[in-house]
Amino acid sequence: GAVVSQHPSWVICKSGTSVKIECRSLDFQATTMFWYRQFPKQSLMLMATSNEGSKATYEQGVEKDKFLINHASLTLSTLTVTSAHPEDSSFYICSARETGGWDQPQHFGDGTRLSIL
Amino acid sequence: DQQVKQNSPSLSVQEGRISILNCDYTNSMFDYFLWYKKYPAEGPTFLISISSIKDKNEDGRFTVFLNKSAKHLSLHIVPSQPGDSAVYFCAASAAGNKLVFGAGTILRVKS
């Protein structure tokens, strides 16, 4: 099946640090990748949609200067949380949709637990 | 406004019996629906999907039913196995736009 690798799985860092999270589709090409955030006992909330070679589309309320997204190839998207603060602590999950149309399912990485001290 | 609702936070089923997970939606523009399964500390795993032109899709032990008039879909797992114990999310999208997820239902299959 389609595999999405997300790295790192856990990050603990000091306030003010920038953190980069990588999302790779290992056995398929993904024109579109997505970044989600999940708060405890809540559902996945879409942060942004990343299209290869173009700027990401951010959901309302998500600061694009805070959460930098780069999708430089068909297999890699990165999310950088800039100048992270404790309120940015959360579970971040990426997904990738196979090329071939909108009716292809999204496949998810295992998420990154980000803890800002 | 929650466009996708899973009203049962949890469900407990005996091994071998049928598990039925329900999902309701409000947006009539949704035309693609998916079910995902999630274990703790892992990302969701795609299970099965259905487009709005169908009312049923089957894959092994998993069957998804779509009732467009009622804006309701359900996932049936038969027979249920202990390894099916996880959180199940339904999700919907309209014309390839973003997925909207429900809050999830915790399924516990007792042996």
Interface residues (C-beta under 8 A of the other chain):
Chain A: V4 Q6 F34 Q42 S43 L44 L46 T49 E59 I93 S95 G101 W102 D103 P105 Q106 H107 F108 G109 D110 G111 R113
Chain B: Y32 L34 Y36 A41 E42 G43 P44 T45 F46 S49 S51 F89 S93 A95 G96 N97 K98 L99 F101 G102 A103 G104
